[in-house]
Every structure is written in C-alpha cells, then in structure tokens.
Amino acid sequence: MELPTTEIFRDLFYTHYPSVRRKLVSLVRDESAAEDLAQEVFLRLYRNPPDELNAVGAWLHRVLTRIGYDYLNKKIREQALLKKQESFKGSTERVSISNEQVLMEQLDREEMHQWLNELSERDRQVLMLRYSGYSYEEIAEQMEIRQPLIGTLVNRATARLKRQADLHGQDLLRGNIQ
C-alpha cells in the first residue's frame, strides 16, 4: 500500500500509541526503552504500512511484539558479553602478578623447605602428605600407621613447624641468620 497521508497517520498514532506503549512497557519492563520502541513501531508503520488499514491493530501488535523480543534478545546478548568480559578481566588480573610477588613467593617456599628440612622425616612426610590433599585414611595407609593417630601426628608436626618458623623469625630479628 502507499504511504498514509499525514492526517491518517496522525489519527492512527493517537489512537494506537497508548496501547502500543503499554504493551511494550509490560514486555520490556523499561519505560524509556518502551517509548523508543513504540516510536520504532510507528516509524515502521509510516514507512511500510499494512495492505489493509482496517487490520492495523493486529499489524501493530505483531510488529511491536517482534521489536520487543528483538530488544530483549539484544539485552540478553549484551549482558552475556559483559559477564564474559568481566570474567576475562578477572582472570587476567589474577594471572598478572608482579615480578616482586613471584620473587616473594619463591623466597617463602624456599624458607618453608628449609624449615621442613629441619623436622624429622616422619613429621616432614606427614605434613607433606596432609597439605598435598591426602585424607587421614590415605596418610595412614601410606605411612603404615593406624588412622586414629594421624590427627595427632599432623597437629604435633604443625606445632613443630611453627616453632621452627618462630625460631627463625627471632634469629632474623637478632641478626643471626646468614
């Protein structure tokens, strides 16, 4: 059909705009977006009207529904993209640690190994197994010890390790460490 005259379009707009806007508000749950989408609906009506102006209500409903769902799908894609970008940003922040942090972690590990080496073989083995993720049952099996004793061994070995750390800390304060 040919483009509607200005008067016909104005009448259609004033007649149908409130219901189109109301339906879009209920669909997209955003008043300002619904107003923009309603304008898009009437712009499409003006540029490409239906063949029968008697069926303009159904035509407007079909077009507003399509425009509303397109808007919602676009919002969903945008939110998914934002989440993906945030997770990527978070993962790059975790990966990018400074050289100073790497050096400090390496020194901490070396210091921990030094303290572990000063413990007995049994204490060192029980701590290494426990903090490697082994269960008490697996540690008991590995060390050939009864399972009820493992908790006590872990606690005692941890206490000895803490004492080693405290001794080295006091020596460091006194300047006795090479």
N, C-alpha and C positions, 0 to 999 in steps of 0.2 A: 504494500500500500504506500501511497505517497505520504510525505511528511505532513503531520497535522498542522492545522493553522494555529496561530498563536492563541486565539480565543479558546479553541477546542482543547489545546494542551493545557492552558491555564485552568480551565474547568476540571479537566482530569486530574491535574496536580492537586488543586484544592479539595477535590472530592476524595481522592485516594491517599494523599500523603500521610494523614494521621494514622490510618490503619497500617500502611506500609512501614512507617517509622516504628509503630508499636510492636509489630511482628518482628522487626529486626532487633529491637531492644530486647525482646524476650528470647530471641535466638542467640545473639552475640553477648548479651549481658554487659553492654557498654554503650551508654547513651551517645557519647560523641562519635564513636565509631558507627553506631546505627544511623545517625544523621548523615554522615558521609556516605554510607552505603545506600541510604534512601535517595540521596542525590544521584548516585550512580545508577540506580534503578530508573529514575525518571529521565536521566540523560539517555539511557538505552531506549526508553520509550519514545523519546523525541527523535532520536537518530534512526531507530528501526522499529516502528510501531507494528502491532499485530495487524493481520489482514482484516479482522473484524473488530471494530471498536466496541461492539456490544460485549465482547469477551475480554475486555481489557483488565477486569478484576482478576480473572484466572491467570491471564498472561503476567500481570504484575506479581501475583503470588508465586508463580513458577520462577520468574526472574529474581525476585527478592530471596527466595529460598536458595537458588543456585549461588547468588552473590554472597549471601550469608555463610553458606557452607564453605565457599572458596576462602572467605576471610578467616573462618575458624581453622581451616586446614593450614593456611599460611601462618597463623599464630602458633599452631602446634609445631610446625616445622621450625619456626624461629626459636621457640623455647627449647626444642631438641638441640638445635645448633648452639644456643647459648650454654646449655648444660655440657655439651661436648667440648666447647671452648674452655669452659671453667675447669672441667676435669683435665683437659690437656694442659692448661695453665698451671693447675695444682701439681700435676705430675712433673712438669719441667721445673717448678720451684723446688720440689723435693730432690730432683736429680742434680740441680745446680748448687753444689756446696763449694765453698771456697777452698783454696789450697791450704789455708791455715787450719780449717776444720779437719781436712784429711790428715794433716800432719799431727794435730792434737789427738785424733782418734787412733792413729798409728802409735803414738807415744803411750797412750793409755793402754793399748793392747800389749805393747812391749813391757810396760810396767806390771800389768796383770800377769803376764807369763813369768816375769821374774818372781813375783810373789808366789805363784803356783809352784814354781820350781823349788821354792824353799819349804814347801809342805812335804809330808810323807807321800810315798807312791799311792798308798790306799786313799788318803784324803784327796789327792790330785785326781785320781781316777773317778772317785765318787762324784766330785764336783763337775768334772768334765762330762760325765755321762748325764748327770741331772740337768745341767744347763745346755746340753745338746738336745734336750727334749725327751729323753728316755723316762719311762714311768718307773715307779719304785719296783714294780714286778720285774721289769726288764733289767734294771740295775742289779737286783738280787740275783737274777739268773746269770748275768754277765760276770759278776764278781764272786759267784758261788757262795752267797751269804743268805741267811734266812731273811725273808721280806720284812718282817716287823722291825728288824734292826736298821734298815736303810734310812728311815726318817731321822733316827738318832745320829747315824753317821753323817748325813747331809748337814744337819744342824751343827754338829761339832766341827766338821771341816769348814763350814762357812764362818764359824766363830774364829777358827784359827787363821783363816784368810783375812778376816777383818783385823785381827791382831797384827798380822804381817803388814797390812796397809797402814795401821796406826803407827807401828814402829818406824816404818819408812818415812811417814809423814813427820814424826818427831825428829828423826835423824836429819831430814831435809831442813827443818826449822833450825836445828843446831848447826847445820852445815857439814854434817858427817858423811854425806853421800858423795861418791866420786863423780 
